[in-house]
Amino acid sequence: MNDVRSSLPQLGEWKGPQELRRLQEKQLPQTVAWAARSPFYRRRLNAAALPTTPADLATLPLTTKQDLRDNYPYGMLAVPKERLATYHESSGTAGSPTPSYYTQEDWTDLAERFARKWIGISGEDVFLVRTPYALLLTGHLAHAAARLRGATVVPGDNRSLAMPYARVARVMHDLGVTLTWSVPTECLIWAAAATAAGHRPGADFPALRALFVGGEPLTAARRRRISKLWGVPVIEEYGSTETGSLAGECRHGRMHLWADRALFEVYDPKTGTVRADGEGQLVVTPLFREAMPLLRYNLEDNVSVSYGDCECGWDLPTVQVFGRSAFGHRVGAATITQHRLEELVFSLPDSYAVVFWRAKAEPALLRVEFEVDEEHRAHAQARLAASVRAEFGVDSEVVGLAPGTLVPHDALTAMPDVVKPRSLFGPDEDWGKALLYY
């Protein structure tokens, strides 16, 4: 294990931005030296004059997702293969693999960062991990952090035939799950599945302490709705498969960048300029990543970064994450983003019980559909149409649908058979399932 990794910075070890900056500057030369070992950065860096300060680092070009794809599988590797602990690929839809790999020492840093939850993780917790394990980092990250703190892990996975929503609701109820990790949408579906099973989400899960969420932009209105449904705090996490956890919430609801473990910049793609704060795309240089160092890696996530005091005392910058600009669609003269539209949907009165919705942006019209009981349908349609007009200035077709239309009841209650593949069947068995898992 590298000596640097045995003394990872811990929350509370610095006071103010100057001490934080000194922590970053102390580690940066080692980070760059690690990077210079990889084929990609060996070509990019001048070994005779490696950057040693943040100002020097700022002269390097940004590292892009395409760089990672172009150097698949091992062009970014900076350690011997035998030192690798895990290999991952991101969930991007570009068609080309985006590789990422970590040593066991890298995993110490990864797990510690994720475990920085203000509500705490301990040996008394039963932690349901409900994000994918296959190739992505996310499920393994929560699993490792929970085990680091001694919690019992329930490896629920996601998009798995072995863990339908009915089973999630049963496990949460019967095992006394105290903490969960998922995308925010999952929490809404669990509530519907629990209700379908005859449980009251806010009353019949007394062990539940908090819902950890990430992987999707989360508006304040949707957070409130989820929290009210379950009666517990919703605590947001931000990161990526390429970097691990980059930010987490303090007890005052502000998302703080882990600037003791990484350098952050804000890039304006329109002007090509980079700043320490403001709005733009987040650029990150992980400081304790040895297997696959990344220098000035552009996540392409739209964010707003600010510096200032917070009552939590962490002395870390704060970040708001808005997602990718590509997720916006034009309707007339307006750009419709999921973040802004979601805020309108979940700002409808709680009594309407609107949870599931979808929208389609057409050149001259925004179509919105959502599930709502008939008694509230007319008022909900009129109210949301007025909100869309006020927010975006566009025409809309807003349609309320009967509950169960967008998310069928069967999806919440089904328990499909998941079997091992086999070739020999009895006379009354369906051998059409030979070699299948379901």
C-alpha positions in Angstrom: 0.0 0.0 0.0 1.3 3.4 -0.9 2.2 5.6 2.1 0.1 8.5 0.8 -3.0 6.3 1.1 -2.5 5.6 4.8 -3.1 9.2 5.6 -6.2 10.2 3.6 -7.6 13.5 4.6 -10.6 13.3 7.0 -13.4 15.8 7.5 -12.4 18.4 10.1 -8.7 18.2 9.5 -8.5 21.6 7.9 -9.9 25.0 8.7 -10.8 27.4 5.9 -10.0 27.4 2.1 -6.3 28.1 2.6 -5.7 24.9 4.6 -7.8 23.0 2.1 -5.8 24.4 -0.8 -2.5 23.3 0.9 -3.9 19.7 1.2 -4.6 19.7 -2.5 -1.2 21.2 -3.4 0.6 18.7 -1.3 -0.9 15.7 -3.0 -1.0 17.0 -6.6 2.6 16.2 -7.6 2.1 12.5 -6.6 -1.2 12.4 -8.6 0.6 13.8 -11.7 3.5 11.3 -11.2 1.0 8.5 -11.1 -0.7 9.8 -14.3 2.6 10.0 -16.1 2.9 6.2 -15.9 -0.2 5.5 -18.1 0.3 5.3 -21.9 -2.3 8.1 -22.4 -0.8 10.7 -20.1 2.8 9.6 -21.0 2.0 10.9 -24.5 0.3 14.0 -23.2 2.7 15.1 -20.5 6.2 16.4 -20.8 8.0 14.2 -18.3 10.8 16.8 -17.9 8.4 19.4 -16.6 5.4 17.7 -14.9 2.8 20.0 -13.5 3.2 20.5 -9.7 0.7 23.2 -8.9 -2.9 23.8 -9.8 -1.8 26.7 -12.0 0.5 24.3 -13.9 -2.2 21.8 -14.1 -4.6 24.3 -15.7 -2.3 24.5 -18.8 -3.1 20.9 -19.7 -6.0 20.1 -22.1 -9.2 18.6 -20.6 -9.5 14.8 -20.5 -12.7 13.8 -22.2 -15.0 10.8 -22.1 -14.0 10.2 -25.7 -10.4 10.0 -24.5 -11.4 7.1 -22.2 -13.3 5.4 -25.0 -10.4 5.8 -27.5 -8.0 4.2 -24.9 -10.2 1.2 -24.1 -9.3 -1.1 -22.5 -6.0 -0.4 -20.8 -4.6 2.8 -22.4 -5.3 4.7 -19.2 -3.7 2.1 -16.9 -1.0 3.4 -14.6 -0.2 0.3 -12.6 0.6 -3.4 -13.4 -2.5 -5.3 -14.2 -1.9 -7.7 -11.3 -2.5 -4.8 -8.9 -6.0 -4.2 -10.2 -8.9 -5.1 -7.9 -11.9 -4.2 -10.1 -12.8 -3.2 -13.7 -15.9 -1.2 -14.5 -17.7 0.5 -17.4 -20.0 3.5 -17.2 -23.7 3.4 -18.1 -23.3 5.8 -21.0 -25.2 5.2 -24.2 -22.5 6.3 -26.7 -22.0 2.7 -27.8 -18.3 2.6 -27.1 -17.1 1.3 -23.7 -15.9 3.8 -21.1 -13.5 1.8 -19.0 -12.5 2.5 -15.4 -10.4 0.4 -13.0 -9.2 0.6 -9.4 -6.6 -1.0 -7.1 -7.5 -2.2 -3.6 -5.8 1.0 -2.2 -8.0 3.1 -4.5 -11.0 1.4 -3.0 -10.1 2.6 0.5 -10.5 6.2 -0.8 -13.7 5.3 -2.7 -15.4 3.6 0.2 -14.5 6.4 2.7 -15.9 9.1 0.4 -19.2 7.4 -0.1 -19.5 6.7 3.7 -19.4 10.4 4.5 -23.1 10.5 5.3 -24.2 13.0 7.9 -26.8 10.5 9.2 -24.1 7.9 9.7 -23.7 4.2 8.7 -23.0 1.7 11.5 -23.0 -1.9 12.4 -26.7 -1.6 13.5 -27.8 -0.8 10.0 -29.4 -3.1 7.4 -28.4 -1.4 4.1 -30.3 -2.2 0.9 -28.2 -1.6 -2.2 -30.6 -1.1 -5.1 -28.4 0.1 -7.9 -26.7 -2.1 -10.6 -23.7 -4.3 -9.8 -23.0 -5.3 -13.4 -19.9 -3.4 -14.6 -21.0 -0.1 -13.0 -19.3 1.2 -9.9 -22.4 2.3 -8.1 -23.6 -0.9 -6.4 -20.1 -2.0 -5.4 -19.4 1.4 -4.0 -22.3 1.5 -1.6 -21.6 -2.2 -0.7 -18.0 -1.4 0.1 -18.9 1.7 2.1 -21.5 -0.1 4.1 -19.2 -3.0 5.0 -16.5 -0.5 5.9 -18.8 0.9 8.6 -19.9 -2.6 9.7 -23.5 -2.6 8.3 -25.3 -5.6 7.0 -25.6 -5.3 3.2 -28.7 -6.6 1.3 -27.4 -6.7 -2.3 -30.6 -5.9 -4.1 -29.1 -5.0 -7.4 -31.4 -3.4 -10.1 -32.8 -4.4 -13.4 -32.5 -8.0 -12.2 -35.2 -10.7 -12.6 -34.2 -12.0 -9.2 -35.3 -8.7 -7.4 -38.7 -7.5 -8.7 -40.4 -4.6 -6.9 -42.6 -6.9 -4.9 -39.5 -8.5 -3.4 -38.0 -5.2 -2.7 -41.0 -4.2 -0.7 -41.0 -7.5 1.2 -37.3 -7.3 2.0 -37.6 -3.7 3.2 -40.5 -4.6 5.5 -39.5 -8.1 6.8 -35.7 -7.4 7.3 -36.1 -4.1 8.9 -34.1 -2.2 6.3 -32.7 1.0 7.8 -30.9 2.6 4.9 -31.2 2.3 1.1 -29.2 3.4 -1.9 -30.9 3.9 -5.3 -31.9 6.4 -8.0 -34.7 8.7 -6.7 -37.3 7.2 -9.0 -36.9 3.8 -7.3 -38.1 5.3 -4.0 -41.4 6.3 -5.7 -41.9 2.8 -7.2 -41.1 1.1 -3.9 -43.8 3.2 -2.3 -46.3 2.0 -4.9 -45.2 -1.6 -4.5 -45.4 -1.4 -0.8 -49.0 0.0 -1.1 -49.9 -2.7 -3.5 -48.7 -5.3 -0.9 -50.9 -3.7 1.7 -48.3 -1.7 3.6 -48.3 2.0 4.4 -44.9 3.4 3.3 -44.7 6.1 5.9 -46.0 3.9 8.8 -45.2 0.2 8.3 -41.4 0.5 7.9 -40.4 1.8 11.3 -36.7 0.7 11.0 -36.1 2.9 8.0 -33.9 5.9 8.8 -33.0 7.5 5.5 -33.0 7.0 1.7 -29.6 7.6 0.0 -30.1 8.6 -3.7 -28.1 9.5 -6.7 -27.7 8.9 -10.4 -30.5 11.3 -11.5 -30.9 15.1 -11.1 -33.2 15.6 -8.1 -35.5 18.6 -7.8 -36.5 20.0 -4.4 -40.1 19.2 -5.2 -39.5 15.5 -5.9 -37.3 15.2 -2.8 -40.1 16.6 -0.7 -42.6 14.2 -2.2 -40.3 11.1 -1.6 -39.5 12.2 2.0 -43.2 12.7 2.8 -44.1 9.3 1.3 -41.6 7.5 3.5 -41.3 9.8 6.5 -37.5 9.9 6.4 -34.8 12.2 5.1 -33.7 11.8 1.4 -30.0 12.3 1.2 -28.4 12.9 -2.1 -25.0 11.7 -3.4 -23.2 12.7 -6.6 -20.5 10.9 -8.5 -19.7 8.7 -11.4 -18.2 5.3 -12.3 -15.1 7.0 -13.6 -14.5 8.9 -10.3 -16.5 7.4 -7.4 -18.3 9.8 -5.0 -17.6 13.4 -5.7 -20.1 15.2 -3.4 -22.5 14.5 -0.6 -25.0 16.3 1.6 -24.4 17.8 5.0 -27.1 17.9 7.6 -28.2 21.3 6.4 -29.1 20.0 3.0 -26.2 21.4 1.0 -24.2 19.3 -1.4 -20.5 19.6 -0.7 -17.7 18.6 -3.1 -15.1 16.4 -1.6 -12.4 18.9 -2.4 -9.9 17.3 0.0 -9.9 14.3 -2.2 -10.1 16.0 -5.6 -9.5 19.2 -7.5 -12.5 20.8 -9.1 -12.9 23.3 -11.9 -15.9 24.8 -13.8 -15.6 24.8 -17.5 -17.6 27.0 -19.9 -17.9 25.2 -23.2 -19.0 28.3 -25.0 -16.0 30.4 -24.2 -13.4 27.7 -23.3 -12.7 29.4 -20.0 -12.3 27.7 -16.6 -13.1 29.1 -13.2 -13.1 27.8 -9.6 -16.8 28.5 -9.2 -19.9 29.6 -11.1 -22.0 27.7 -13.7 -20.6 25.3 -16.3 -19.4 21.8 -16.7 -17.7 20.1 -13.8 -14.0 19.2 -14.3 -12.4 16.9 -11.7 -8.9 15.7 -10.9 -9.1 12.9 -8.3 -6.1 13.2 -6.0 -5.8 9.6 -4.7 -6.5 7.6 -7.8 -3.5 5.4 -8.7 -4.8 2.7 -11.1 -6.3 5.2 -13.5 -5.4 8.8 -12.7 -7.5 11.4 -14.4 -6.2 14.9 -14.9 -8.8 17.6 -15.6 -11.5 15.1 -16.5 -14.6 16.8 -17.9 -17.7 15.0 -16.6 -19.9 17.1 -18.9 -22.4 17.6 -16.1 -23.9 21.0 -15.8 -23.3 22.3 -12.3 -23.2 25.4 -10.2 -20.2 25.6 -7.8 -20.0 28.1 -5.0 -17.7 28.8 -2.0 -18.9 30.2 1.3 -19.5 29.3 4.9 -21.9 26.5 5.9 -23.2 25.7 9.4 -21.9 22.2 9.0 -18.3 23.4 9.4 -16.9 21.1 6.6 -15.2 24.0 4.9 -15.9 22.6 1.4 -17.4 24.1 -1.7 -21.0 23.4 -2.5 -22.5 22.2 -5.8 -25.8 22.0 -7.5 -26.1 19.4 -10.3 -28.4 20.0 -13.2 -27.5 17.1 -15.5 -26.5 17.1 -19.1 -27.4 20.0 -21.4 -28.2 17.4 -24.1 -31.2 16.4 -22.1 -33.0 19.6 -23.0 -35.5 19.7 -26.0 -36.9 22.6 -27.9 -40.6 23.4 -28.0 -41.2 26.6 -29.9 -38.7 29.1 -28.6 -38.2 27.4 -25.2 -35.8 24.7 -24.1 -37.6 22.1 -21.9 -35.4 20.2 -19.4 -36.5 17.4 -17.2 -35.2 19.2 -14.1 -37.5 22.3 -14.7 -40.5 20.2 -15.8 -40.2 17.8 -12.8 -40.3 20.7 -10.4 -43.7 21.7 -11.8 -45.1 18.1 -11.7 -44.1 17.5 -8.1 -45.3 20.9 -7.1 -48.8 19.8 -7.6 -50.6 19.4 -4.3 -49.8 16.2 -2.4 -53.5 15.4 -2.2 -53.4 14.7 -6.0 -51.0 11.8 -5.3 -49.1 12.4 -8.6 -46.0 10.2 -8.7 -45.6 8.7 -12.2 -45.4 10.9 -15.3 -43.9 11.3 -18.8 -43.5 14.0 -21.3 -42.7 14.4 -25.0 -41.3 17.6 -26.5 -42.7 18.2 -30.0 -41.7 21.2 -32.2 -44.8 23.2 -31.3 -46.3 21.4 -28.3 -45.3 19.8 -25.0 -47.3 16.6 -24.2 -47.5 15.6 -20.6 -49.2 12.5 -19.2 -49.4 11.6 -15.5 -51.3 9.2 -13.3 -54.0 10.7 -11.0 -57.2 9.6 -9.5 -60.3 10.7 -11.3 -61.5 13.0 -8.5 -58.5 15.2 -8.9 -57.9 14.8 -12.6 -59.5 17.9 -14.1 -58.0 20.3 -11.5 -54.5 18.6 -11.8 -54.6 18.9 -15.6 -55.6 22.6 -15.5 -53.1 23.4 -12.8 -50.1 21.7 -14.6 -51.0 23.2 -18.0 -51.0 26.7 -16.4 -47.7 26.1 -14.7 -46.1 24.9 -18.0 -47.4 28.1 -19.7 -46.1 30.3 -17.0 -42.7 28.6 -16.8 -41.9 28.0 -20.5 -44.4 30.1 -22.4 -45.4 27.2 -24.6 -48.6 25.3 -25.5 -49.1 22.0 -23.8 -51.4 19.0 -23.9 -51.7 17.8 -20.3 -53.6 14.5 -19.8 -54.4 12.8 -16.5 -54.4 9.0 -16.7 -55.9 6.3 -14.4 -53.4 4.9 -11.9 -51.8 1.8 -13.3 -51.6 3.2 -16.8 -47.9 4.2 -16.9 -46.7 1.8 -14.2 -48.9 -1.3 -14.4 -50.1 -3.0 -11.2 -48.4 -6.2 -12.4 -45.0 -4.5 -12.4 -45.5 -3.8 -8.7 -46.8 -7.2 -7.6 -45.3 -9.8 -9.9 -42.8 -12.4 -8.6 -41.5 -14.1 -11.7 -39.7 -17.4 -11.4 -36.0 -17.2 -11.7 -34.4 -20.6 -12.2 -31.0 -22.0 -13.1 -30.7 -23.2 -16.7 -31.2 -26.9 -17.3 -31.6 -29.4 -20.1 -33.6 -32.3 -18.6 -37.4 -31.9 -17.9 -40.1 -34.2 -16.7 -43.2 -35.2 -18.7 -45.4 -32.4 -17.3 -42.8 -29.6 -17.4 -42.3 -26.9 -20.1 -39.1 -27.7 -21.8 -39.4 -24.5 -23.8 -37.5 -23.0 -20.9 -34.4 -25.0 -21.5 -31.3 -23.0 -21.0 -33.3 -19.9 -19.9 -33.2 -18.2 -16.6 -36.8 -17.3 -16.4 
